[in-house]
């Protein structure tokens, strides 16, 4: 990939961010725990693309009309917590909202997993210990979506 990547998260995410950044410490910057929420929001505002799970930063990205690839684990967008783009948002989260011919957001999730959703607002850990809802998201599909947008 020919674009820089900034990892955002809290201090509790820093160690995992270091592992990810070690893959390419030139193009990947681990900012986990380094910025306030306002500073992180400003980085999101300037981003070409935001890849996120169901978090506050996903909603901040939508508020700034940034394209979002959202990864859904123990929560589901059908509960109504998908990215909201104001009056341009679809009534149904699976309808597409377009900007310059591209949908503003993509939803990636593991469908037909018996234990999913296990929460409306998410858990810090998988109650069953396997976290299949996130681990089975196809990385190639994420890369394909990223390449289509960039």
N, C-alpha and C positions, 0 to 999 in steps of 0.2 A: 504494500500500500504506500502511496506517495504522499500521504497527508499526515500531519502530526496528530497524535492522540493524547488527550488530557483526561486522566482518570480523576473523577470527583467522588468524594465520600467523606465520611467522618474519620476521626482518629482511629476508630475501631477497624477501619478498612485499610489502614496504611500498610500493614504487613502483607496482606494479599495484593495490594497495589504494587508493592515492591517486587513480588513474584512475577506479576504480569509485565511490569516495566522492564524487568531483566531480559525479556525476550529481545527488546530493541531499545536500549536506553537513550538513543538519539531521537527516535521518533515518538516514543511513549514517555510521557511525563506523569509521574505519580504525584498528584496534588491532594491526595486523601489526607484530611486533617490539617491542611495548610491554609485553607481559606475559610472565611466566614460564609454564611449562607448568602449574603448580599454579593460578596466577591464571586462565589460560585455561580450565582444567577447571572452576573455580568459575563462570565465566561460562556455560559449557555447562550446568552443573548447574541454573542459573537460567533457561535459555532455554525459551521456549514451543515452539520448533522449531529443529532443527539441519539445515542444508543443507551437505553435505560430500561430498568424494570419499573414496576408500578411504584413510583416514589414522587416526592414533592418536586424534584428536578424535572420529571416528565411533565408535570403540570406547568412549571415555570417555562419550559421549552415551548409548550403549546401557547402559553400566554404571549410569548415573543414571536409566535408564528414560525418557529424553527421546525424543520422536518424531524420526525421522531420515528425511530424503530424501537418499538416497545416489546420487551420480553416479559411474558406473564407466567408466573409459577403458581403459588398457592392462592392467588386472587384471580379473578376473571373480569375482562372488560365488560361482559354482559351485565355485571352488577352496577354499571354506570360510571365507572371510574377511569374510563379511557381518556386520552388527551382531548381537551376541550379547546376549540379554536374560535370561541365566540359565536357570532351568528353564522359563521361559515361551517360550524360543526354539523355533522349529520345527526339526525334524530336517532338513528340506529348506528351503533359503533362499527358495524361491519360494512356500512356504506362508505364510500370513499369521499373525502373532501380534497379537492384538487387545487394546486397552485402551479401554474406554468406546465400543465399537462401531467404532473406527478401527484399522487396522493400525498397529503401532508404527513400521514402517519401509516406505518405498517405495524400490524400486530402479529407477533410470533408466539405460539403457545403449543403445548402438547395436548392434543385433543383426545378424548376418550380414555383418559387416565382415571380409573375408578375412584381414586382418593382426592381428586381435584374437582372443584375448589375445596380447600379445607378451611378457608378463612375469608371473611369479607375485607379485612384490613391487613392481612398478612401476619406471619409469624417470623420471628428471628431464626428459628430452626424448624426443620421438618418434624412434625409430630411422630412420623413413622421412621425417621432416621435415614431415608434413602434419597430424598429430594429429587425424585425422578421428574417432577414437573419442570425443573430447571435443567437438570443434567441431560435430559433427552431432547432439549431444543437443539436442532441441527445447526452446527456451526457453519456448515457450507451454505445453508439457507440465509444465515445472517450476513455472511460475506457477499452473497449474491445480491441481497437487498442493498448493502452498503455500496457495492460497485455500481449498481443501477442508479443510485442517487449522486454519486460523486463522479 
